[in-house]
């Protein structure tokens, strides 16, 4: 058997064992790579492979997610596809799920992280005219800064030249991407992550839909605040998510079996992806 085929067979075997040992009542899918239109067809195909020709599809799906981010529009479509078949979706973050990956993870009912895991600010990435992915809020913040300077007469000639070079249509696209990111995060947190939140832990008061919406808005605004994080690539660890943003995260650091198996599987998939220069690695494991 060719080395690559043997390695893929071993990874598939390891993915299935991981599911059996840690999430025996769930289907499982891995997603390694950027989030963009080229992956949508692969995602749809693999979800189809999970659900086709089965009389008993489990309610639960686990997504092992590793990504630097990408398109929030693609995230929305992937969530729609997954939620068509699965009532409960949980995310395992072995290393990092940044930007659009953070938004995707926030669509889950549960998020599993360890001390090695990170999410990131939700400053959306958009494709520039040359095909590069660029953080939208960086452009918007700089534009707004120059506009404010122009109001009080402190704008420089260099900054005026910068404004003249900006494409206003692109700026509007950046604004819309930012608005969509915040809107989806609020929607999904309220609908899925907070669905079983019935009483406030501090006071015992009943949690209303207004409470859920307000809490989701606070989290969305905090994660999209460039002044708070200062960098699009800032790693936000589990302690910050729990203490500063008050997001409930399932910490598997002290679950030695899950910690060891998650790290081993992550290293295995990442090494295979990098050595073969694959854009995406998507494997599935079905519940028996």
Secondary structure, DSSP 4 states (H G I P E B T S, - for coil): --HHHHHHHHHHHHHHHHHHHH-TTSEEEEEEE-BSHHHHHHHHHHHHHHHTT-S---SEEEEEEEB--B-HHHHHHHHHHHHTT-SEEEEEESSEE-THHHHHHTTSSEEEE-TT-EE-----EEE-TTS-EEEHHHHHHHHHHHHHHHHTT---HHHHHHHHHS-HHHHHHHHHHHHHHHHHHHHHIIIIITTT--B-TTT-PBPPHHHHHHHHHHHHHHHT-HHHH--TT--EEHHHHHHTS----EE-TT-HHHHHHHHHHHHHHHHHHHHHT-SEE--EE---
